[in-house]
Amino acid sequence: MLKNIPLSLYIHIPWCIRKCPYCDFNSHAASDELPEDLYIETLIKDLDQQINLLENRPLLSIFFGGGTPSLLTPKAIERILSQVGRRLELTENIEITLEANPGTVDEARFAGLRSAGVNRLSIGLQSLQNEKLQALGRIHNRDHALRAIDSAMKAGFLNFNLDLMHGLPQQSLEDALQDLHDALQFKPPHLSWYQLTIEPNTFFHHQPPVLPEDETLWEIQEKGKSVLQQANLNQYEISAYAEAGRECIHNKNYWEFGDYLGIGAGAHSKITDTQKQIIVRHSQLKNPRDYLDPKKKLTVSENILSEKDICFEFMLNALRLRQGVSLDLFISRTGLNIKTLEPMLSFAKEKKLMVEDQNILCATEMGQRFLNDVIGLFLP
């Protein structure tokens, strides 16, 4: 029986100052002046058109992603949050995260975002070395990044994430570890650390940079994990490390197959209809110009997930968590019997890719190393 599924809200801001060569997200180079007012009006229209799907559930988190949400003024963020708060119940300790680019913020803007209601930041450093930032096409440099972290802390943000990448063009082990050591000087309560991958439909896909050899990538990953563990940041997900109690509530809801409503250009939703006992995916118009066109329908697709789709999506998310999830969570979030995962589950256990435990779904150390192969077993 599907019921009491936790709910988050994702708000997509589709503009950046410049598109990064590795980025495959729905982001577009911004013009000199963003259409803030029109975009806010359309976001609220988007929310109003989908709000009947939510069954009066409270929000446990809100996440402003992009793109570069920090391009919006604090006043704009405050307006959005105010309108959301008038329409939806917010849990008492709701987590409200905003992604910030170091090249678009200062202490005054951070203070404004704090006053607007944002209580968690995710600062996109990617690297703290100028030559690596230049290779990644970032608009900021090392000094911008360091000042951004310092400004965020001075503005009162004690809950924040630092975003770092490794496996960068011509990056050595020493380079990667230096980035970690420099970031850890700020004692971040949460750090995302993930390997650069070359995605289709990106500049790097068409003109691939020279990346480190596999042996170096593996050494970076393993020694980096050790550095983070020594800093009391526990790896709770493939690329997420946090102090105890500082795990990202919004992302954990994804990984634990909770529901989320997405508003904004190109946003996606996964919503459970407890009356019909179905799980539905929605997606919104992708191009910002189309999204802002009042003549166009905002929702462009709506699909009911099949049992096989549900199993795959659950495992795709849940196996990212280092400790896995309980079988009870699978049953309560999917409405399915555990037998629907057979024989793939038995095969994964036989190959030592998932732990032999009747009560949890969790990849082994080897399974985590070859996680794409494990997840592939559950493809529809």
Summary of the structure (lengths in Angstrom):
residues: 380
radius of gyration: 20.7
end to end distance: 22.4
largest distance: 57.5
contacts: 1220
relative contact order: 0.12
helix: 40%
strand: 23%
